């Protein structure tokens, strides 16, 4: 695996691959790679000739400077893990390479970015959309892979790619969980031991909602009550527990067709999110 620092180097490497008719899979990350990221890389590896991963802690998507400062930066470990999972190229640019002096463009996606995470973290999705658009244009992949765990991010990226006619396919990859159900996240490492157990409120809420739908209860009121009970049982106050359309992220009154239960909560000092796609006949 080769580590590249500049946009020009990545463009040259991917242009060579394209000229040779090789397909390109791309996994954008902010590093601190865990099994969830490695699953994305392995998925890309199975489907493409060239697998590119980016590791860039994007300052413009952090609304809280303390969160940005605390974000883990472990490039050597990341490089070893990415290589073992099958990546060919690691793009690890500096902030100045991505945002040189005079940088003045922001992509603002309306629609799916407006509620939930968008409301809790002002400016977050503008930062995500802008950096993802840049990364896609730099790498030029056939397919870019995103985790289902960040379902709203995925919806925002899909909206942007459609609206701006960007010629890249976006593929969602299912959430990877610890054995007890906690969704893997780079933030989990910051959970205090006592909070690790309380953090299970999120995944248990999703399972309770699933069981409620499987048991024939489909109104948002019933499904949300089942989910909220799991937060209450662990003394965790959720930021939100919502049943939404997975494309528009607008609230749904019932599980009828595709629906997504989205949850977020601060557990100790750490803000966690999780979600579960639901259908009338169960989850998928
Ligand atoms: O999901 C992430 O790690 C980031 O939001 C992304 C997509 C790499 C953009 O910085």
Boltz pocket constraint, residues with backbone or C-beta under 6 A from the ligand:
constraints:
  - pocket:
      binder: B
      contacts: [[A, 28], [A, 29], [A, 30], [A, 31], [A, 54], [A, 56], [A, 58], [A, 61], [A, 127], [A, 128], [A, 131], [A, 132], [A, 150], [A, 153]]
      max_distance: 6.0
